[in-house]
């Protein structure tokens, strides 16, 4: 794992952008995530930027106004044009080279600081957009604690299906309804009723799911599987992902083919893609509990065993309309860690392509709900409320089993470890609107 660490991770590194040096900043100089934006309220083309502290470094202006070492302007060109996908397609050597150049340029003592100061925009004044067009979206089911808890609600004696510990379970989602945070309209659909005829109407069991989104940078040819040794090289970076779910629709429609309208009305991602390079200090060994089967050979590699897991701390926060009226802050509902995922990002890529399926630049892979082993670590209300049987009490005296109109759900995530600077993934928020 030490071979993943380089000068860009140095905990002594500080930025001339002072807000990036705050201990609780999501975006210190050790992070440097990429996203697309335009000036809020402006009708102008999107361009790409780097989050640094509470600022955005405009890479279009940075290319125009600042000197750069040989080779760097060519890497900046697609980003200056607002084409993050075109940069993602260049592959890991290009990603590492630009990260090194940006780290040096934004670090204290940089000769380019006087030029780049002119290229900063407060994040509060930036209107963010999806990092790139989502080509395809696949949602996996890597959270074993989520699978166990939900399985116990439906199959108390056999919560996990026989295939769970052998194969990464996933389904193809709807790319067109992947958005950034914002409003989510309560979906309508069929639900099971007490009689023989189902009911059609607004979902009464609206839920969120706490996930990570993995962005494919380099695709593979149709018919050409990606082996484990190369799988993670295809992944550009990570965002937060909220897989909104209508549990009552899901319970009626999911057999025999799996999720459909209960899932495809909205999926939200956070705007900044944190690179796998930035996550290097937070890589951990991938292990299985004693007695569990080891992965089949096509899902195994030395690197994956050594450092395939990600130590990312995850949180869910809720603020109701009533809480906003009373001036009450959002309440943290749960916390968990991506280390509890049963499968690693590399395994998801290797399995997804094992039959020859071709991934493409900009494809999005959801991890599935990342819950922890404890009751307070559920990544959905379905778990926290025990299927709706145990209401949660909120500040102000309200209770919730599932989401009500006006509720705002916020996902947050960060990485922290001894000897490393804390970095964050930012946040993504969605507010429920009436059907």
ZARONU-338016 format. One line per 3 residues: for each residue x, y, z of C-alpha. Coordinates in Angstrom, 2 decimals. Layout:
X,Y,Z; ...
This chain:
0.00,0.00,0.00; 2.94,2.38,0.64; 3.62,2.43,-3.09
0.36,4.36,-3.57; 1.58,7.25,-1.40; 3.47,10.11,-3.03
4.32,13.75,-2.40; 0.71,14.86,-2.98; -0.32,13.05,0.22
2.28,14.68,2.48; 0.42,15.65,5.69; 2.74,18.65,6.10
1.58,20.06,2.76; -0.45,23.28,3.09; -2.14,25.47,0.52
-1.93,29.20,-0.12; -5.76,29.00,-0.26; -6.16,29.48,3.47
-9.58,27.84,3.83; -8.08,24.58,2.55; -5.93,24.37,5.69
-8.85,24.19,8.11; -8.79,20.84,9.98; -12.41,20.11,9.08
-12.17,21.09,5.42; -13.40,18.46,2.98; -11.09,19.85,0.33
-7.52,20.33,1.53; -4.67,20.33,-0.97; -4.34,16.56,-0.38
-7.77,16.00,-1.98; -8.18,17.99,-5.25; -11.46,16.53,-6.56
-12.78,17.49,-9.99; -16.25,18.66,-11.03; -18.13,20.78,-13.57
-19.67,24.16,-12.86; -20.69,27.55,-14.12; -21.17,30.87,-12.32
-24.50,30.73,-10.50; -27.18,32.54,-12.45; -25.06,32.81,-15.59
-25.98,31.39,-18.96; -22.54,30.18,-19.95; -20.91,26.90,-20.96
-19.83,24.53,-18.23; -16.16,24.22,-17.39; -14.26,22.02,-15.00
-12.80,23.01,-11.69; -10.93,21.73,-8.66; -12.38,22.08,-5.16
-9.82,23.65,-2.84; -11.04,24.75,0.58; -14.22,26.76,0.09
-13.12,27.80,-3.41; -13.21,26.39,-6.94; -10.12,26.70,-9.12
-11.49,27.48,-12.58; -9.36,25.33,-14.89; -10.39,27.28,-17.98
-8.95,30.45,-16.49; -6.02,28.55,-15.00; -5.02,27.31,-18.45
-5.30,30.82,-19.90; -3.67,32.86,-17.14; -1.04,30.66,-15.49
2.23,29.12,-16.69; 2.41,25.31,-16.42; 5.17,22.71,-16.84
5.54,20.96,-20.18; 2.75,18.52,-20.88; 0.29,19.94,-18.36
-1.55,22.32,-20.75; -2.48,19.32,-22.89; -4.02,17.64,-19.83
-5.87,20.80,-18.86; -7.30,21.37,-22.35; -10.31,19.01,-22.11
-11.07,20.25,-18.60; -10.94,23.87,-19.73; -13.47,22.92,-22.39
-15.77,21.43,-19.74; -15.17,17.85,-20.89; -14.34,15.95,-17.73
-15.19,12.67,-19.48; -12.53,13.34,-22.12; -9.95,13.77,-19.37
-11.21,10.66,-17.55; -10.68,8.63,-20.72; -6.94,9.47,-20.71
-6.20,6.95,-17.95; -4.30,6.83,-14.69; -0.90,8.17,-15.87
-2.62,11.36,-17.02; -4.70,11.55,-13.83; -1.59,11.24,-11.65
0.37,13.75,-13.71; -2.31,16.42,-13.44; -2.81,15.75,-9.74
0.90,16.30,-9.14; 0.85,19.54,-11.14; -2.23,20.87,-9.33
-0.76,19.91,-5.94; 2.43,21.83,-6.66; 0.51,24.82,-8.02
-1.85,25.07,-5.03; 0.74,24.40,-2.32; 2.26,27.14,-0.19
5.24,28.75,-1.88; 4.01,28.03,-5.39; 5.34,30.39,-8.06
1.98,30.25,-9.82; -0.06,31.44,-6.83; -0.29,35.07,-8.08
-1.75,33.83,-11.38; -4.09,31.23,-9.90; -5.49,33.63,-7.29
-7.26,35.26,-10.24; -8.87,31.90,-11.13; -10.68,31.22,-7.86
-14.44,31.34,-7.40; -16.17,30.83,-4.04; -18.01,27.51,-4.09
-21.09,29.35,-2.86; -21.16,31.20,-6.20; -20.73,28.10,-8.36
-23.68,26.23,-9.87; -22.54,22.63,-10.02; -23.52,20.13,-12.72
-23.19,16.38,-13.12; -19.48,15.60,-13.49; -20.22,14.10,-16.90
-23.02,12.49,-18.85; -23.89,9.14,-17.27; -23.71,6.51,-20.00
-24.97,3.54,-18.00; -25.76,3.00,-14.34; -25.42,-0.28,-12.44
-26.34,-0.62,-8.78; -24.74,-3.37,-6.71; -25.61,-4.88,-3.32
-22.26,-4.93,-1.51; -23.50,-3.97,1.97; -23.80,-7.31,3.73
-25.22,-5.78,6.92; -27.94,-4.10,4.86; -28.61,-7.39,3.07
-28.82,-9.27,6.37; -31.13,-6.76,8.05; -33.48,-6.46,5.09
-33.33,-10.22,4.52; -34.40,-10.86,8.12; -37.48,-8.70,7.57
-38.57,-10.94,4.69; -36.87,-14.29,5.42; -36.07,-14.50,9.16
-34.63,-18.01,8.89; -32.64,-17.45,5.67; -31.84,-13.71,5.37
-29.03,-14.14,2.80; -29.71,-15.92,-0.45; -27.20,-18.70,-1.29
-25.41,-16.68,-3.97; -24.67,-13.58,-1.87; -21.21,-14.57,-0.60
-20.10,-15.85,-4.00; -21.21,-13.30,-6.58; -21.49,-9.48,-6.49
-25.23,-8.94,-6.94; -26.30,-6.00,-9.11; -28.97,-4.69,-11.45
-29.04,-2.19,-14.30; -30.52,1.13,-13.22; -31.76,4.15,-15.12
-29.01,6.56,-16.18; -31.39,9.32,-17.29; -32.70,9.91,-13.75
-29.26,10.33,-12.16; -28.99,13.93,-10.95; -27.26,16.13,-8.42
-29.08,16.94,-5.20; -32.31,18.90,-5.22; -36.00,18.11,-5.26
-37.29,14.56,-5.56; -40.97,14.16,-6.36; -42.71,11.42,-4.42
-43.25,8.64,-6.95; -46.55,7.00,-7.80; -46.99,3.35,-8.56
-48.71,0.08,-7.82; -48.64,-1.30,-4.30; -50.05,-4.42,-2.72
-53.47,-3.92,-1.14; -55.54,-6.01,1.23; -57.77,-7.27,-1.60
-57.06,-8.98,-4.87; -56.60,-5.72,-6.82; -53.43,-3.63,-6.23
-53.66,0.09,-5.52; -52.11,2.84,-7.66; -51.05,6.05,-5.94
-48.24,7.93,-4.19; -45.66,5.83,-2.37; -46.22,5.77,1.40
-42.87,4.15,2.20; -40.35,6.47,0.56; -36.77,5.83,1.62
-33.14,6.73,0.89; -30.09,4.49,0.54; -26.61,5.53,1.59
-24.16,4.48,-1.11; -20.96,5.38,-2.90; -20.84,6.00,-6.64
-17.84,4.68,-8.59; -17.11,6.48,-11.89; -15.57,4.54,-14.77
-12.72,6.41,-16.42; -11.48,3.93,-19.02; -13.81,1.40,-20.60
-13.20,-2.01,-22.15; -14.04,-3.52,-25.51; -17.15,-5.65,-25.89
-16.20,-9.27,-25.33; -13.01,-8.42,-23.41; -13.23,-8.97,-19.63
-11.14,-6.81,-17.32; -9.00,-8.96,-14.99; -8.65,-8.08,-11.32
-5.06,-6.93,-11.82; -6.34,-4.14,-14.10; -9.82,-3.57,-12.73
-9.17,-0.60,-10.49; -7.15,1.11,-13.21; -10.48,1.59,-14.99
-12.02,3.56,-12.11; -11.53,7.32,-12.00; -13.00,8.20,-8.63
-15.77,8.20,-6.05; -18.83,10.27,-5.15; -21.68,9.91,-2.70
-24.83,8.30,-4.08; -28.41,8.32,-2.77; -30.48,5.54,-4.33
-33.98,6.81,-3.54; -36.34,3.87,-3.04; -40.10,3.41,-2.82
-40.32,0.37,-0.56; -44.02,-0.32,-1.08; -43.64,-0.24,-4.88
-40.52,-2.37,-4.55; -42.22,-5.03,-2.46; -44.92,-5.54,-5.07
-42.94,-5.34,-8.31; -39.50,-6.78,-7.62; -40.32,-10.44,-8.19
-39.19,-12.04,-10.43; -36.93,-9.54,-12.23; -35.83,-7.16,-9.49
-36.05,-3.37,-8.99; -37.84,-1.22,-11.57; -40.09,1.78,-10.88
-39.32,1.64,-7.16; -35.76,2.76,-7.95; -35.59,4.59,-11.27
-37.43,7.81,-10.36; -34.32,9.42,-8.82; -30.70,8.66,-8.04
-28.57,11.51,-6.69; -24.79,11.92,-6.66; -22.52,14.52,-5.09
-20.83,16.94,-7.54; -17.12,16.42,-6.78; -15.36,13.23,-7.88
-12.65,12.29,-5.38; -9.91,10.39,-7.18; -8.60,7.00,-6.14
-5.20,8.71,-5.90; -6.55,10.99,-3.15; -7.85,7.93,-1.29
-4.45,6.23,-1.14; -3.82,6.91,2.59; -7.20,5.36,3.40
-6.77,2.03,1.61; -7.12,-1.03,3.81; -6.70,-4.79,3.41
-9.66,-6.71,2.05; -10.55,-9.59,4.34; -13.46,-11.97,4.81
-14.85,-13.10,8.18; -13.63,-16.47,9.38; -15.70,-19.23,7.86
-16.85,-17.21,4.85; -15.83,-18.43,1.40; -12.90,-16.73,-0.28
-13.62,-15.09,-3.65; -13.31,-17.19,-6.77; -9.95,-16.69,-8.56
-11.33,-14.20,-11.10; -12.36,-11.96,-8.15; -9.05,-12.22,-6.32
-5.67,-10.48,-6.59; -2.70,-9.75,-4.37; -3.34,-6.01,-4.52
-7.00,-6.43,-3.65; -6.09,-8.47,-0.58; -3.46,-5.92,0.38
-5.38,-2.66,-0.16; -8.67,-3.24,-1.95; -10.95,-1.83,0.77
-11.75,1.86,1.33; -11.90,3.46,4.79; -14.60,6.07,4.13
-16.85,7.25,6.97; -20.45,7.77,5.91; -23.30,9.73,7.50
-27.01,10.38,6.91; -28.68,13.56,8.17; -32.37,14.48,8.16
-34.13,17.81,8.54; -37.92,17.92,8.34; -40.01,20.88,7.24
-41.13,21.30,10.86; -37.52,21.31,12.08; -36.74,24.07,9.58
-39.70,26.10,10.83; -38.49,25.74,14.42; -34.90,26.59,13.49
-33.68,23.11,14.48; -30.57,21.78,12.72; -30.50,18.53,10.82
-30.30,15.37,12.91; -27.76,12.65,12.18; -29.70,9.44,11.66
-26.85,6.99,11.15; -23.16,6.51,10.52; -21.27,3.66,8.90
-18.10,2.89,6.97; -17.37,1.63,3.47; -15.00,-0.91,5.05
-18.09,-3.01,5.78; -18.74,-3.58,2.06; -18.55,-7.27,1.19
-17.02,-6.59,-2.24; -14.38,-4.06,-3.33; -14.53,-1.61,-6.24
-12.08,-3.73,-8.24; -14.23,-6.82,-7.75; -17.28,-4.96,-9.04
-15.47,-4.01,-12.25; -14.01,-7.48,-12.74; -17.36,-9.16,-12.22
-19.31,-6.64,-14.33; -17.03,-7.29,-17.29; -16.43,-11.01,-16.67
-19.03,-12.01,-19.27; -17.60,-9.57,-21.84; -19.87,-6.65,-20.92
-18.31,-3.39,-22.08; -18.07,-0.51,-19.61; -17.53,3.00,-20.97
-16.15,6.31,-19.77; -18.73,7.98,-17.55; -20.50,4.80,-16.51
-21.61,4.87,-12.89; -21.52,1.94,-10.47; -23.43,2.17,-7.19
-22.07,0.15,-4.28; -25.44,-0.61,-2.74; -26.45,0.48,0.75
-23.42,0.65,3.06; -24.71,-0.14,6.52; -22.73,-1.14,9.57
-23.31,-4.06,11.94; -24.96,-2.01,14.72; -28.62,-0.87,14.80
-27.58,2.82,14.59; -25.54,2.11,11.46; -28.37,1.32,9.07
-28.03,3.07,5.72; -31.79,3.32,5.14; -34.97,4.00,7.09
-36.11,0.49,6.23; -33.39,-0.74,8.56; -33.50,2.01,11.18
-37.27,1.65,11.65; -37.27,-2.17,11.43; -39.46,-2.13,8.35
-41.65,0.66,9.72; -42.41,-1.03,13.05; -40.13,1.14,15.23
-40.55,4.89,14.57; -37.55,7.18,15.04; -38.05,10.17,17.34
-36.71,13.46,16.01; -35.99,16.86,17.63; -39.26,18.73,18.08
-41.17,15.55,18.90; -41.79,14.28,15.36; -41.41,10.63,14.45
-40.50,8.92,11.21; -40.73,5.42,9.83; -40.37,6.56,6.21
-39.92,9.96,4.59; -42.64,12.60,4.53; -43.08,15.53,2.15
-40.70,18.38,3.00; -38.04,16.11,4.49; -34.46,16.86,3.41
-31.98,13.98,3.42; -28.27,14.80,3.32; -25.48,12.28,2.80
-21.94,13.16,3.89; -18.65,11.30,3.85; -15.04,11.84,4.83
-11.79,9.95,5.39; -9.62,10.32,8.48; -6.67,8.30,9.75
-3.54,8.81,11.86; -0.73,10.29,9.84; -3.02,11.54,7.06
-4.89,14.76,6.40; -8.68,14.44,6.58; -10.38,14.64,3.18
-14.08,14.68,2.36; -16.44,13.76,-0.43; -18.68,16.74,0.27
-22.41,16.11,0.48; -25.56,15.55,-1.52; -29.02,16.64,-0.36
-32.51,15.92,-1.62; -35.87,17.30,-0.50; -39.09,15.34,-0.91
-41.87,17.08,-2.85; -45.50,15.94,-2.92; -46.59,13.55,-5.65
